[in-house]
Amino acid sequence: MEAYAGEWIQLLIRWVHLVTGIAWIGASFYFVWLDNHLRAPRIASDAPDAVGGELWAIHGGGFYHVQKYRVAPDLPPTLHWFKWEAYSTWLSGFALLVAMYWWHADLFLVDRNVAAIDASTAVAISASSLLAGWLVYDQLCRRLGFAHERLLAVLMSAFIAGSAWGLAQVFGGRAVFLQVGAMMGTMMAANVLFVIIPAQRKLVEAKAQGRAPDAVHGLRGRQRSVHNNYFTLPVLFTMISNHYPMTFGHRHAWIVLVCLLVLAAYVRHFFNLRHRGRTVWAIPVTASLGALALALAMAPPQPVAGPAVTFADVQSIIHARCSTCHAVQPRQEGIASAPKGVLLETPAQIVANAAAIRQQAIVARAMPLGNVTGMTDDERARVAAWIAAGARAD
């Protein structure tokens, strides 16, 4: 019953996380798009001191006229803030991290094929990496300022790559992907909490007190908003990556992760340039070629038949290593129902899922989760030989 209740908790938290993430990322996409489409004011009285740009749009049967002020206008009676989308997304994501990955760290964080660490150590590494990621990123932004964005991008890419490599020394690929995504998501939410919203408060306070606002606060907030915009596609990829063991199950999973994150940010750059009036088709073309090259480099080798292996031998391996989870009534602690509904209890079920077994347990080595049941390399080789020979139950 505990595992069943846990799955419901995870479902509801994941649902909230998805909804709030849509709201936050949608707002990020919209405001960066808006900022890149602003044009000089048409009315002379609006320029040059007050309004820096304006935009006309039509949506839902109505016309909209949006103006952006150079610093700040007289305070309006109602001022809308955009912050709870970010806070709710991070809080729900953190809750999911705790409920799924920390609560069952021995299953979802620890991989006995990588490092023999205990659950508490794994949780400590996971938590400390979230804090370390934000501190390093924030210090780089503060020290480099606004004039070295390209250098900042290079250094952050190197830092994320180094973090992925370091985490890959203690976690399995699935946990590495999730942890790097959580680090980047924490940077994004912390940008809102510690930089963007405080900067906006300073602008509002200055106007309320009749002082000229310092434009640096607006520049700092805009810088972090743009960074968040570039983080969106990479973070979204890490959110869905656990469904694709061909990526996190690769023997060099951290390199695969870094390549995919760079490609995602590169694609985001294409859209940001396009919003500013520059359509650089070389970006999606090279990004597509890069993704194709990565897919080809990751392609698993063709199965090779080895010494004859009986089905009885394979069935005993599957029952000992896989059916603890893939059963009508799973015996593995923390698992309430068979993952993806795949059952591996009868000969017919094992034969029918032979291709999935090969992908998950042989090629990606993503199963068993964290190798919690201790499946050996020899056992994987015997199952692979049986599949290569035709995967028959006779």
TITIDO-275464 format. One record per residue (C-alpha): z, y, x; residue number from 0. Coordinates in nm, 3 decimals. Last residue first. Layout:
N
+---------+---------+---------+-----+
|      zz |      yy |      xx |   k |
+---------+---------+---------+-----+
|       Z |       Y |       X | NUM |
...
+---------+---------+---------+-----+
END
This chain:
394
+---------+---------+---------+-----+
|      zz |      yy |      xx |   k |
+---------+---------+---------+-----+
|  -2.699 |  -2.402 |   1.128 | 393 |
|  -2.573 |  -2.046 |   1.062 | 392 |
|  -2.871 |  -1.874 |   1.221 | 391 |
|  -2.871 |  -1.554 |   1.426 | 390 |
|  -3.220 |  -1.599 |   1.579 | 389 |
|  -3.163 |  -1.679 |   1.944 | 388 |
|  -3.101 |  -1.313 |   2.026 | 387 |
|  -2.818 |  -1.309 |   1.770 | 386 |
|  -2.653 |  -1.614 |   1.928 | 385 |
|  -2.691 |  -1.464 |   2.277 | 384 |
|  -2.534 |  -1.136 |   2.162 | 383 |
|  -2.237 |  -1.322 |   2.011 | 382 |
|  -2.190 |  -1.506 |   2.339 | 381 |
|  -2.214 |  -1.186 |   2.543 | 380 |
|  -1.961 |  -1.008 |   2.320 | 379 |
|  -1.721 |  -1.299 |   2.366 | 378 |
|  -1.766 |  -1.288 |   2.744 | 377 |
|  -1.704 |  -0.912 |   2.746 | 376 |
|  -1.374 |  -0.971 |   2.567 | 375 |
|  -1.268 |  -0.863 |   2.216 | 374 |
|  -0.908 |  -0.746 |   2.239 | 373 |
|  -0.817 |  -0.703 |   1.872 | 372 |
|  -0.752 |  -0.329 |   1.912 | 371 |
|  -1.085 |  -0.278 |   2.084 | 370 |
|  -1.031 |   0.090 |   2.004 | 369 |
|  -1.198 |   0.010 |   1.674 | 368 |
|  -1.350 |  -0.338 |   1.709 | 367 |
|  -1.616 |  -0.218 |   1.730 | 366 |
|  -1.770 |   0.080 |   1.904 | 365 |
|  -1.922 |  -0.139 |   2.175 | 364 |
|  -2.242 |   0.062 |   2.115 | 363 |
|  -2.481 |  -0.221 |   2.204 | 362 |
|  -2.267 |  -0.530 |   2.149 | 361 |
|  -2.005 |  -0.455 |   1.883 | 360 |
|  -2.168 |  -0.190 |   1.663 | 359 |
|  -2.539 |  -0.250 |   1.714 | 358 |
|  -2.519 |  -0.629 |   1.746 | 357 |
|  -2.280 |  -0.661 |   1.453 | 356 |
|  -2.509 |  -0.443 |   1.242 | 355 |
|  -2.805 |  -0.668 |   1.323 | 354 |
|  -2.603 |  -0.982 |   1.243 | 353 |
|  -2.484 |  -0.848 |   0.908 | 352 |
|  -2.660 |  -1.104 |   0.687 | 351 |
|  -2.565 |  -1.386 |   0.926 | 350 |
|  -2.195 |  -1.293 |   0.918 | 349 |
|  -2.193 |  -1.252 |   0.540 | 348 |
|  -2.365 |  -1.588 |   0.484 | 347 |
|  -2.121 |  -1.765 |   0.718 | 346 |
|  -1.826 |  -1.621 |   0.523 | 345 |
|  -1.559 |  -1.370 |   0.629 | 344 |
|  -1.751 |  -1.077 |   0.774 | 343 |
|  -1.741 |  -0.817 |   0.495 | 342 |
|  -1.901 |  -0.474 |   0.535 | 341 |
|  -1.777 |  -0.224 |   0.273 | 340 |
|  -1.836 |   0.070 |   0.508 | 339 |
|  -1.511 |  -0.026 |   0.686 | 338 |
|  -1.338 |  -0.309 |   0.493 | 337 |
|  -1.052 |  -0.173 |   0.286 | 336 |
|  -0.691 |  -0.066 |   0.350 | 335 |
|  -0.700 |  -0.039 |   0.730 | 334 |
|  -0.388 |   0.111 |   0.890 | 333 |
|  -0.249 |  -0.224 |   1.008 | 332 |
|  -0.523 |  -0.484 |   1.050 | 331 |
|  -0.501 |  -0.775 |   0.806 | 330 |
|  -0.784 |  -0.656 |   0.583 | 329 |
|  -0.790 |  -0.796 |   0.226 | 328 |
|  -1.153 |  -0.837 |   0.123 | 327 |
|  -1.228 |  -0.866 |   0.492 | 326 |
|  -1.393 |  -0.663 |   0.767 | 325 |
|  -1.073 |  -0.535 |   0.927 | 324 |
|  -0.912 |  -0.853 |   1.066 | 323 |
|  -1.255 |  -1.007 |   1.020 | 322 |
|  -1.376 |  -0.858 |   1.346 | 321 |
|  -1.193 |  -1.006 |   1.645 | 320 |
|  -1.051 |  -1.345 |   1.545 | 319 |
|  -1.286 |  -1.423 |   1.255 | 318 |
|  -1.589 |  -1.295 |   1.446 | 317 |
|  -1.500 |  -1.501 |   1.754 | 316 |
|  -1.444 |  -1.817 |   1.547 | 315 |
|  -1.774 |  -1.761 |   1.369 | 314 |
|  -1.957 |  -1.723 |   1.699 | 313 |
|  -1.827 |  -2.057 |   1.828 | 312 |
|  -1.909 |  -2.230 |   1.499 | 311 |
|  -2.255 |  -2.072 |   1.510 | 310 |
|  -2.324 |  -2.253 |   1.832 | 309 |
|  -2.429 |  -2.072 |   2.147 | 308 |
|  -2.731 |  -2.179 |   2.351 | 307 |
|  -2.745 |  -2.015 |   2.691 | 306 |
|  -2.917 |  -1.675 |   2.691 | 305 |
|  -3.175 |  -1.506 |   2.470 | 304 |
|  -3.252 |  -1.150 |   2.569 | 303 |
|  -3.199 |  -0.867 |   2.324 | 302 |
|  -3.419 |  -0.561 |   2.381 | 301 |
|  -3.246 |  -0.284 |   2.570 | 300 |
|  -3.072 |  -0.006 |   2.376 | 299 |
|  -3.245 |   0.333 |   2.346 | 298 |
|  -3.033 |   0.609 |   2.501 | 297 |
|  -3.308 |   0.745 |   2.729 | 296 |
|  -3.555 |   0.735 |   2.441 | 295 |
|  -3.316 |   0.925 |   2.212 | 294 |
|  -3.248 |   1.182 |   2.485 | 293 |
|  -3.620 |   1.236 |   2.544 | 292 |
|  -3.675 |   1.278 |   2.171 | 291 |
|  -3.390 |   1.529 |   2.144 | 290 |
|  -3.531 |   1.725 |   2.440 | 289 |
|  -3.879 |   1.721 |   2.290 | 288 |
|  -3.737 |   1.854 |   1.964 | 287 |
|  -3.542 |   2.125 |   2.148 | 286 |
|  -3.855 |   2.213 |   2.347 | 285 |
|  -4.055 |   2.262 |   2.027 | 284 |
|  -3.769 |   2.433 |   1.842 | 283 |
|  -3.729 |   2.683 |   2.131 | 282 |
|  -4.097 |   2.735 |   2.218 | 281 |
|  -4.149 |   2.871 |   1.867 | 280 |
|  -3.982 |   3.196 |   1.971 | 279 |
|  -3.981 |   3.403 |   1.652 | 278 |
|  -3.838 |   3.743 |   1.738 | 277 |
|  -3.758 |   3.970 |   1.440 | 276 |
|  -3.381 |   3.989 |   1.480 | 275 |
|  -3.332 |   3.706 |   1.229 | 274 |
|  -3.572 |   3.498 |   1.437 | 273 |
|  -3.357 |   3.550 |   1.745 | 272 |
|  -3.051 |   3.424 |   1.559 | 271 |
|  -3.251 |   3.130 |   1.423 | 270 |
|  -3.371 |   3.024 |   1.767 | 269 |
|  -3.023 |   3.068 |   1.914 | 268 |
|  -2.885 |   2.820 |   1.658 | 267 |
|  -3.142 |   2.568 |   1.788 | 266 |
|  -3.011 |   2.619 |   2.143 | 265 |
|  -2.653 |   2.576 |   2.021 | 264 |
|  -2.748 |   2.238 |   1.873 | 263 |
|  -2.941 |   2.132 |   2.184 | 262 |
|  -2.644 |   2.221 |   2.405 | 261 |
|  -2.408 |   2.022 |   2.182 | 260 |
|  -2.645 |   1.723 |   2.185 | 259 |
|  -2.670 |   1.721 |   2.564 | 258 |
|  -2.293 |   1.756 |   2.605 | 257 |
|  -2.227 |   1.466 |   2.367 | 256 |
|  -2.478 |   1.235 |   2.535 | 255 |
|  -2.316 |   1.314 |   2.871 | 254 |
|  -1.973 |   1.232 |   2.727 | 253 |
|  -2.104 |   0.906 |   2.582 | 252 |
|  -2.217 |   0.766 |   2.916 | 251 |
|  -2.172 |   0.400 |   2.816 | 250 |
|  -2.316 |   0.488 |   2.475 | 249 |
|  -2.083 |   0.420 |   2.182 | 248 |
|  -2.047 |   0.789 |   2.090 | 247 |
|  -2.419 |   0.827 |   2.023 | 246 |
|  -2.541 |   0.488 |   1.891 | 245 |
|  -2.207 |   0.476 |   1.711 | 244 |
|  -2.341 |   0.713 |   1.442 | 243 |
|  -2.094 |   0.771 |   1.156 | 242 |
|  -1.835 |   0.921 |   1.392 | 241 |
|  -2.089 |   1.193 |   1.478 | 240 |
|  -2.062 |   1.373 |   1.142 | 239 |
|  -1.792 |   1.625 |   1.236 | 238 |
|  -1.911 |   1.639 |   1.599 | 237 |
|  -2.249 |   1.762 |   1.476 | 236 |
|  -2.091 |   2.032 |   1.261 | 235 |
|  -1.903 |   2.156 |   1.567 | 234 |
|  -2.227 |   2.189 |   1.767 | 233 |
|  -2.397 |   2.368 |   1.474 | 232 |
|  -2.115 |   2.620 |   1.425 | 231 |
|  -2.032 |   2.711 |   1.786 | 230 |
|  -2.315 |   2.963 |   1.814 | 229 |
|  -2.187 |   3.151 |   1.508 | 228 |
|  -1.834 |   3.145 |   1.642 | 227 |
|  -1.957 |   3.316 |   1.958 | 226 |
|  -2.127 |   3.581 |   1.744 | 225 |
|  -1.802 |   3.643 |   1.557 | 224 |
|  -1.617 |   3.666 |   1.891 | 223 |
|  -1.847 |   3.941 |   2.011 | 222 |
|  -1.836 |   4.123 |   1.677 | 221 |
|  -1.457 |   4.139 |   1.686 | 220 |
|  -1.457 |   4.277 |   2.039 | 219 |
|  -1.721 |   4.535 |   1.956 | 218 |
|  -1.531 |   4.649 |   1.646 | 217 |
|  -1.212 |   4.686 |   1.847 | 216 |
|  -1.399 |   4.872 |   2.122 | 215 |
|  -1.508 |   5.138 |   1.872 | 214 |
|  -1.164 |   5.300 |   1.883 | 213 |
|  -1.104 |   5.442 |   1.538 | 212 |
|  -1.077 |   5.822 |   1.507 | 211 |
|  -0.734 |   5.895 |   1.362 | 210 |
|  -0.655 |   5.988 |   1.002 | 209 |
|  -0.367 |   5.744 |   0.974 | 208 |
|  -0.547 |   5.523 |   0.718 | 207 |
|  -0.863 |   5.540 |   0.930 | 206 |
|  -0.676 |   5.422 |   1.239 | 205 |
|  -0.499 |   5.148 |   1.044 | 204 |
|  -0.831 |   5.014 |   0.909 | 203 |
|  -0.989 |   4.994 |   1.255 | 202 |
|  -0.675 |   4.834 |   1.399 | 201 |
|  -0.671 |   4.580 |   1.118 | 200 |
|  -1.032 |   4.486 |   1.193 | 199 |
|  -0.946 |   4.416 |   1.554 | 198 |
|  -0.644 |   4.208 |   1.446 | 197 |
|  -0.875 |   4.008 |   1.212 | 196 |
|  -1.136 |   3.936 |   1.481 | 195 |
|  -0.909 |   3.866 |   1.778 | 194 |
|  -0.604 |   3.644 |   1.720 | 193 |
|  -0.667 |   3.482 |   1.383 | 192 |
|  -1.047 |   3.487 |   1.371 | 191 |
|  -1.096 |   3.387 |   1.734 | 190 |
|  -0.820 |   3.128 |   1.688 | 189 |
|  -1.027 |   2.968 |   1.413 | 188 |
|  -1.333 |   2.944 |   1.636 | 187 |
|  -1.144 |   2.824 |   1.943 | 186 |
|  -0.972 |   2.561 |   1.730 | 185 |
|  -1.310 |   2.442 |   1.601 | 184 |
|  -1.429 |   2.411 |   1.962 | 183 |
|  -1.128 |   2.199 |   2.055 | 182 |
|  -1.161 |   1.991 |   1.737 | 181 |
|  -1.525 |   1.920 |   1.822 | 180 |
|  -1.424 |   1.815 |   2.174 | 179 |
|  -1.159 |   1.586 |   2.023 | 178 |
|  -1.392 |   1.425 |   1.770 | 177 |
|  -1.660 |   1.346 |   2.026 | 176 |
|  -1.403 |   1.213 |   2.273 | 175 |
|  -1.235 |   1.004 |   2.001 | 174 |
|  -1.562 |   0.826 |   1.920 | 173 |
|  -1.643 |   0.779 |   2.289 | 172 |
|  -1.315 |   0.606 |   2.372 | 171 |
|  -1.032 |   0.806 |   2.520 | 170 |
|  -0.867 |   0.830 |   2.865 | 169 |
|  -1.144 |   0.894 |   3.118 | 168 |
|  -1.378 |   1.020 |   2.845 | 167 |
|  -1.133 |   1.306 |   2.788 | 166 |
|  -1.200 |   1.430 |   3.140 | 165 |
|  -1.577 |   1.408 |   3.103 | 164 |
|  -1.572 |   1.590 |   2.768 | 163 |
|  -1.343 |   1.858 |   2.914 | 162 |
|  -1.577 |   1.905 |   3.211 | 161 |
|  -1.874 |   1.943 |   2.977 | 160 |
|  -1.678 |   2.192 |   2.765 | 159 |
|  -1.582 |   2.390 |   3.077 | 158 |
|  -1.937 |   2.385 |   3.216 | 157 |
|  -2.078 |   2.508 |   2.884 | 156 |
|  -1.807 |   2.774 |   2.874 | 155 |
|  -1.898 |   2.889 |   3.225 | 154 |
|  -2.269 |   2.907 |   3.147 | 153 |
|  -2.213 |   3.093 |   2.819 | 152 |
|  -1.975 |   3.337 |   2.988 | 151 |
|  -2.234 |   3.404 |   3.258 | 150 |
|  -2.487 |   3.478 |   2.986 | 149 |
|  -2.244 |   3.703 |   2.798 | 148 |
|  -2.158 |   3.912 |   3.104 | 147 |
|  -2.142 |   4.273 |   2.982 | 146 |
|  -1.897 |   4.236 |   2.692 | 145 |
|  -1.577 |   4.151 |   2.878 | 144 |
|  -1.574 |   3.895 |   3.160 | 143 |
|  -1.194 |   3.883 |   3.196 | 142 |
|  -1.114 |   3.888 |   2.826 | 141 |
|  -1.379 |   3.635 |   2.727 | 140 |
|  -1.288 |   3.397 |   3.011 | 139 |
|  -0.921 |   3.426 |   2.920 | 138 |
|  -0.992 |   3.339 |   2.558 | 137 |
|  -1.198 |   3.033 |   2.651 | 136 |
|  -0.936 |   2.896 |   2.889 | 135 |
|  -0.649 |   2.955 |   2.646 | 134 |
|  -0.839 |   2.811 |   2.348 | 133 |
|  -0.934 |   2.489 |   2.526 | 132 |
|  -0.586 |   2.443 |   2.670 | 131 |
|  -0.428 |   2.458 |   2.324 | 130 |
|  -0.659 |   2.197 |   2.174 | 129 |
|  -0.637 |   1.986 |   2.491 | 128 |
|  -0.258 |   1.980 |   2.465 | 127 |
|  -0.269 |   1.822 |   2.118 | 126 |
|  -0.509 |   1.541 |   2.210 | 125 |
|  -0.333 |   1.464 |   2.539 | 124 |
|   0.003 |   1.447 |   2.360 | 123 |
|  -0.145 |   1.226 |   2.086 | 122 |
|  -0.283 |   0.984 |   2.346 | 121 |
|   0.049 |   0.974 |   2.530 | 120 |
|   0.230 |   0.893 |   2.205 | 119 |
|  -0.017 |   0.615 |   2.123 | 118 |
|   0.023 |   0.431 |   2.454 | 117 |
|  -0.226 |   0.439 |   2.738 | 116 |
|  -0.425 |   0.142 |   2.872 | 115 |
|  -0.745 |   0.329 |   2.952 | 114 |
|  -1.114 |   0.277 |   2.878 | 113 |
|  -1.163 |  -0.072 |   2.732 | 112 |
|  -0.824 |  -0.040 |   2.563 | 111 |
|  -0.951 |   0.249 |   2.357 | 110 |
|  -0.671 |   0.470 |   2.227 | 109 |
|  -0.767 |   0.747 |   1.986 | 108 |
|  -0.862 |   0.577 |   1.657 | 107 |
|  -0.660 |   0.252 |   1.648 | 106 |
|  -0.357 |   0.320 |   1.867 | 105 |
|  -0.364 |   0.678 |   1.740 | 104 |
|  -0.308 |   0.570 |   1.381 | 103 |
|  -0.102 |   0.870 |   1.267 | 102 |
|  -0.265 |   1.084 |   1.534 | 101 |
|  -0.627 |   1.009 |   1.443 | 100 |
|  -0.613 |   0.980 |   1.065 |  99 |
|  -0.336 |   1.191 |   0.914 |  98 |
|  -0.294 |   1.418 |   1.217 |  97 |
|  -0.663 |   1.492 |   1.270 |  96 |
|  -0.707 |   1.527 |   0.893 |  95 |
|  -0.424 |   1.783 |   0.880 |  94 |
|  -0.585 |   1.967 |   1.172 |  93 |
|  -0.914 |   1.980 |   0.985 |  92 |
|  -0.740 |   2.102 |   0.670 |  91 |
|  -0.562 |   2.376 |   0.866 |  90 |
|  -0.879 |   2.469 |   1.056 |  89 |
|  -1.094 |   2.497 |   0.745 |  88 |
|  -0.823 |   2.680 |   0.551 |  87 |
|  -0.777 |   2.937 |   0.829 |  86 |
|  -1.149 |   3.001 |   0.863 |  85 |
|  -1.218 |   3.040 |   0.490 |  84 |
|  -0.893 |   3.235 |   0.467 |  83 |
|  -1.030 |   3.508 |   0.693 |  82 |
|  -1.300 |   3.712 |   0.525 |  81 |
|  -1.151 |   4.040 |   0.407 |  80 |
|  -1.265 |   4.244 |   0.108 |  79 |
|  -1.173 |   4.614 |   0.095 |  78 |
|  -1.098 |   4.767 |  -0.243 |  77 |
|  -1.028 |   5.140 |  -0.290 |  76 |
|  -1.259 |   5.231 |   0.000 |  75 |
|  -1.114 |   5.376 |   0.321 |  74 |
|  -1.323 |   5.664 |   0.449 |  73 |
|  -1.592 |   5.504 |   0.658 |  72 |
|  -1.552 |   5.300 |   0.977 |  71 |
|  -1.726 |   5.264 |   1.315 |  70 |
|  -2.104 |   5.277 |   1.293 |  69 |
|  -2.100 |   5.197 |   0.926 |  68 |
|  -2.296 |   4.904 |   0.785 |  67 |
|  -2.471 |   4.953 |   0.451 |  66 |
|  -2.567 |   4.690 |   0.193 |  65 |
|  -2.785 |   4.755 |  -0.112 |  64 |
|  -2.815 |   4.460 |  -0.349 |  63 |
|  -3.071 |   4.403 |  -0.626 |  62 |
|  -3.007 |   4.149 |  -0.903 |  61 |
|  -3.167 |   3.838 |  -1.055 |  60 |
|  -2.963 |   3.588 |  -0.859 |  59 |
|  -3.055 |   3.743 |  -0.527 |  58 |
|  -3.244 |   4.052 |  -0.413 |  57 |
|  -3.184 |   4.229 |  -0.085 |  56 |
|  -3.182 |   4.576 |   0.065 |  55 |
|  -3.031 |   4.634 |   0.409 |  54 |
|  -2.870 |   4.926 |   0.587 |  53 |
|  -2.791 |   5.041 |   0.938 |  52 |
|  -2.566 |   5.259 |   1.150 |  51 |
|  -2.425 |   5.467 |   0.866 |  50 |
|  -2.191 |   5.750 |   0.963 |  49 |
|  -2.304 |   5.973 |   1.249 |  48 |
|  -2.682 |   5.947 |   1.257 |  47 |
|  -2.759 |   5.919 |   0.976 |  46 |
|  -2.662 |   5.881 |   0.611 |  45 |
|  -2.785 |   6.230 |   0.522 |  44 |
|  -3.134 |   6.135 |   0.638 |  43 |
|  -3.171 |   5.871 |   0.369 |  42 |
|  -3.378 |   5.573 |   0.484 |  41 |
|  -3.099 |   5.434 |   0.700 |  40 |
|  -3.215 |   5.249 |   1.017 |  39 |
|  -3.257 |   4.877 |   0.956 |  38 |
|  -3.007 |   4.591 |   0.935 |  37 |
|  -3.158 |   4.244 |   0.958 |  36 |
|  -2.960 |   4.113 |   1.257 |  35 |
|  -2.626 |   4.217 |   1.108 |  34 |
|  -2.709 |   4.046 |   0.780 |  33 |
|  -2.811 |   3.721 |   0.949 |  32 |
|  -2.488 |   3.729 |   1.150 |  31 |
|  -2.302 |   3.800 |   0.826 |  30 |
|  -2.472 |   3.521 |   0.632 |  29 |
|  -2.444 |   3.247 |   0.893 |  28 |
|  -2.074 |   3.316 |   0.946 |  27 |
|  -2.008 |   3.332 |   0.570 |  26 |
|  -2.184 |   2.998 |   0.523 |  25 |
|  -1.986 |   2.854 |   0.812 |  24 |
|  -1.660 |   2.954 |   0.648 |  23 |
|  -1.746 |   2.852 |   0.291 |  22 |
|  -1.903 |   2.521 |   0.399 |  21 |
|  -1.600 |   2.451 |   0.616 |  20 |
|  -1.370 |   2.519 |   0.321 |  19 |
|  -1.554 |   2.258 |   0.114 |  18 |
|  -1.575 |   1.998 |   0.392 |  17 |
|  -1.210 |   2.036 |   0.493 |  16 |
|  -1.098 |   2.009 |   0.131 |  15 |
|  -1.294 |   1.685 |   0.094 |  14 |
|  -1.163 |   1.554 |   0.425 |  13 |
|  -0.807 |   1.626 |   0.310 |  12 |
|  -0.864 |   1.441 |  -0.019 |  11 |
|  -1.025 |   1.139 |   0.146 |  10 |
|  -0.767 |   1.121 |   0.425 |   9 |
|  -0.479 |   1.123 |   0.176 |   8 |
|  -0.653 |   0.856 |  -0.031 |   7 |
|  -0.705 |   0.642 |   0.280 |   6 |
|  -0.338 |   0.679 |   0.372 |   5 |
|  -0.227 |   0.566 |   0.028 |   4 |
|  -0.429 |   0.247 |   0.075 |   3 |
|  -0.285 |   0.195 |   0.425 |   2 |
|   0.069 |   0.237 |   0.290 |   1 |
|   0.000 |   0.000 |   0.000 |   0 |
+---------+---------+---------+-----+
END
